[in-house]
Amino acid sequence: MADFLYVPSLGVVLVVVQKGEGNLLKGLSALAIHPSSVAKEALADEIVAGSLRNSILLRRRMRILQRSPYPYPPPQTSDLDHWTLTRIQHHPKPPAVLPTGHHLVYFPPTHPTSALLPDGTDEDHWPGAPFVRRLWAGGSVRFAGAGAGAGDGEGGDQLLRLDGRRAVCIEKVEDVRLTWAKPTHTPGNGGAVEGEGERDVHSDKVFVDVVRHYGSVAGDDGNDGKTDDALVKKVTKHPTITERRTLVFLTADGGKGEKSAAGKNDSSKTTPSTTKDIIHEIRLTPSPALLFRFSALTFNAHAIHLDPSHCNSMEGYRERLVHGPLLLVLMFSALRTALEGTGLTASGLEYRNLEPLYAGEELRVCVSPGKTRWNVWVEGPSGRLCVKGSAQVQ
């Protein structure tokens, strides 16, 4: 098994081969790679990404995450409705089906505090130093049967229900990608352009793709003779929900503040062209208390959502950041309300986080209809496009 040693000052990757209880650095043949040429860059990408991928996968090949055991007694509505978002949810009676997007608060990894990294994150997907900062870049959610807007009798048998049945989440790392910062040089008349000059090694990034399969397994536990392998096979073969999420890891000095936005906003900083077709919107000013409570529900101790001093001094943000999963929940909520009475449901949603949103600043979640795909997006206080989403509707 090989690990990698990244030397940012040199832009060099050394492959370290483990042998017995020690590490053997294979001298000059240890594959010291400088990504200055296309060929070497491709080779470096392959080796390092492979090493990162193996390192993460070998920690725990798959995890079975149980539905969270709190609060007691469990409410008849979703925990997210009951404790956090009651004012923006509109359910005339307690739902029998878990609202779309609310699965994000039910299957948290429960690491002890002693196992957390300095910024409050866990090591499950962490590629290692020097990539010490984590952001939620985007992802997708797919539903088996009916999706957002569905209720009893509308494909509900394929949805997670709030009826006390056991439900599990099977998680694994699907892919790991290393992105080198591109070299630049400054011509005589000024202006930096891509070329064979110096490159900012602090701008290197690692993207980690995680896939999660969710499903109900009533009765299929150890008491009935079912093994964990059987649960994994059943849920991954016929998942109720399939979720993919992409995390991006940055160096300590790489692109702080808005420059470190998880996605790249190639469009204008204004609202999408579908603004005139908005059929539903949610306006919300997320308070520090809301961010704290959502962090508690999701067992998320990441300091960028909780500690303004950390956000400013360590990350370069002016305030605490709104959680990526919370924004996804709000997008599903707006979509679910927009679909009421249409006879349509959403079978999936893809989204990208383009720019950060902050505590104390108003945001707007918008829905615009289409034929088979509806646009869902989140704007910042100045109308800037911060999250871009597209829902498959049927």
Helices and strands as residue ranges (DSSP letters): E 2-7, E 12-19, E 22-24, G 27-29, H 38-59, E 63-66, H 79-83, G 86-88, G 102-105, G 113-115, E 131-143, G 156-158, E 167-179, E 184-185, E 193-194, G 201-203, E 205-216, G 222-224, H 228-237, E 241-251, G 257-260, G 275-277, E 280-284, H 288-297, G 303-305, H 308-310, I 311-315, H 324-339, E 346-353, E 363-368, E 373-379, E 385-393
